């Protein structure tokens, strides 16, 4: 038996989209890749934040190393 197009079961086809903003704490920029804004996606690739956007315990040490590497390239 075919269902009518106006059946209430068809109205539940909404798919939730993930986070719209960057998942790093206090960041309000629009997410681009893997729920990170472009700047924080680079941080994720460098190991400065976890997949959930959390900073590691030795963040300051890793951040200083990241800045030194970035200065050498520029």
C-alpha positions as CSV (number, residue, x, y, z in Angstrom):
1,X,0.0,0.0,0.0
2,X,1.5,3.4,-1.0
3,X,1.7,6.3,1.4
4,X,0.4,9.7,0.7
5,X,2.9,12.6,0.1
6,X,1.3,14.5,3.0
7,X,1.9,11.7,5.5
8,X,3.5,12.8,8.8
9,X,6.3,10.2,8.6
10,X,7.8,12.0,5.6
11,X,8.3,15.3,7.5
12,X,11.0,13.7,9.7
13,X,13.6,13.6,7.0
14,X,15.7,16.5,8.5
15,X,19.4,15.8,8.9
16,X,21.3,17.7,11.5
17,X,24.4,19.6,10.3
18,X,27.4,19.6,12.6
19,X,28.7,22.6,14.5
20,X,28.7,25.8,12.4
21,X,31.3,27.5,14.5
22,X,34.9,26.5,15.3
23,X,35.0,23.9,18.2
24,X,38.0,25.6,19.9
25,X,37.1,27.4,23.1
26,X,36.3,31.1,22.7
27,X,36.5,31.0,18.9
28,X,33.4,32.3,17.1
29,X,34.6,32.0,13.5
30,X,32.9,29.8,11.0
31,X,34.1,26.3,10.8
32,X,35.7,25.2,7.5
33,X,37.4,21.8,7.9
34,X,36.7,19.2,10.6
35,X,34.7,21.8,12.7
36,X,37.8,24.1,12.8
37,X,38.2,27.6,11.4
38,X,41.3,27.9,9.0
39,X,43.6,29.1,11.8
40,X,42.7,26.4,14.3
41,X,42.7,23.7,11.6
42,X,46.4,24.6,11.2
43,X,46.8,24.3,15.0
44,X,45.1,20.9,14.9
45,X,47.5,19.7,12.2
46,X,50.5,20.9,14.3
47,X,49.2,19.2,17.5
48,X,48.2,22.4,19.3
49,X,44.6,21.3,19.8
50,X,42.8,17.9,20.0
51,X,40.0,16.7,17.7
52,X,37.6,18.1,20.2
53,X,39.3,21.5,20.2
54,X,40.9,21.0,23.6
55,X,44.4,22.3,24.3
56,X,47.1,19.9,25.6
57,X,48.7,20.3,29.0
58,X,52.0,21.5,27.4
59,X,50.2,23.9,25.0
60,X,52.6,26.8,25.8
61,X,55.7,24.8,24.9
62,X,54.1,23.5,21.7
63,X,52.8,27.0,20.7
64,X,56.3,28.6,21.2
65,X,57.8,25.8,19.0
66,X,55.1,26.4,16.4
67,X,55.8,30.1,16.3
68,X,59.6,29.5,16.0
69,X,59.1,27.2,13.1
70,X,56.8,29.7,11.5
71,X,59.4,32.5,11.9
72,X,62.1,30.4,10.2
73,X,59.9,29.8,7.2
74,X,59.0,33.5,6.7
